[in-house]
């Protein structure tokens, strides 16, 4: 199956980037989402600028934060990872650095000088030197609100907390979660918990692959692509009408070992 082969090859690349022995410098201008995160945010030097927008929007098309994204989300402070994974919220430069998706802020107009010096010298410490003369924008997301509302371990409990809060932030977050696949969102929470426990890029990629391997046949991926890319009606009909309909067995089935088909790295 081409899709499964693509994901396996992609995840192997992500693992190689994470373990690469030489400096791997990623310049994240504009949108860096999904697969872009995979080839950028596992690097050794991750640079954002004024217009950087970083997100993991996979739940909106019936997938889960993959390419090692579950590990990045698990390492984010507090419950920020759950918020980002479930709502697909876009991070500006300040939030990306706080979440651990980026390391350094360098203004876009200084990138040509930095890149030129990197090409000439090969000295990756130049990234730190350039960044030391600037101050990254402050994070936008309120971590205290996120920690209070996304602390529950299950999707229905998080949604209930958001609905009870009756604040603009909680309302917007609940609406964002309401647009994504309930199965994908529930599995995302499980993947983040597993990644936090294992703290390994290899384990995260293997667990994510179990979901993507099954996503077309047993998940919402086909419907998500139809609604977002083919028909573009933005009205997906998910397998589960609500978070409450997703059972533990549903989650476990999507994330169970694949036997001989499990991802090898």
Secondary structure, DSSP 8 states (H G I E B T S, - for coil): -HHHHHHHHHHHHHHHHHT-SS--EEEE-SEEETHHHHTTTTSSEEEE-TT-EEE--GGGGT--STTTHHHHHHHSSTTHHHHHHHH---B-HHHHHHHTS--EE--GGGHHHHHHHHHHH--THHHHHHHHTS------S-HHHHHHHS-SSSHHHHHHHHHHH-SHHHHHHHHHHHTS-HHHHHHHHHHHHHHHHH--HHHHHHHHHHHHHHHHHHSSHHHHHIIIIIS--S----SSSSGGG--HHHHHHHHS--GGGS---
